[in-house]
């Protein structure tokens, strides 16, 4: 009886653990393929909640990667000015907007900015993150504990690597930028 009960408890634990982890997996579709992302709800709960809310309501769909710096990162998420299917789309203003939701208080943490890390963009005010985020192409330790890391690419980084790069002389601004096709929970 004890072996049977132990097996049932292990199976139950694995099932619960799998469902908890799956609710923090997001699928980002880009022109070159799918990117699977794990969100770190325990580390940045409010930022993860915001990303899920905006993604699952379709706010990130068709949003451009307005700032992409080779060897550094690809920035996107301006749902106000960066949505190429929206009446307010303005590539010259992309990167200046956010969502209609209030800004978030920082949730700086000890997770490093490594290749594939997702982190929230913000202004000079640490509590100004809203909807914009970036994906690191390479490690960027100078950002550690100054920006909120909320996730990491776990599959498909080769598709992120193919995002069109911006003008190095213009802070990575991209003319005719790539965009998010869709971004949703698993």
Secondary structure as GFF3:
##gff-version 3
##sequence-region A 1 186
A	DSSP	alpha_helix	2	22	.	.	.	ID=ss1
A	DSSP	beta_strand	25	30	.	.	.	ID=ss2
A	DSSP	beta_strand	33	39	.	.	.	ID=ss3
A	DSSP	alpha_helix	45	56	.	.	.	ID=ss4
A	DSSP	beta_strand	67	69	.	.	.	ID=ss5
A	DSSP	beta_strand	73	76	.	.	.	ID=ss6
A	DSSP	beta_strand	117	120	.	.	.	ID=ss7
A	DSSP	beta_strand	133	136	.	.	.	ID=ss8
A	DSSP	three_ten_helix	141	143	.	.	.	ID=ss9
A	DSSP	beta_strand	149	155	.	.	.	ID=ss10
A	DSSP	alpha_helix	157	160	.	.	.	ID=ss11
A	DSSP	three_ten_helix	168	170	.	.	.	ID=ss12
A	DSSP	beta_strand	182	185	.	.	.	ID=ss13
###
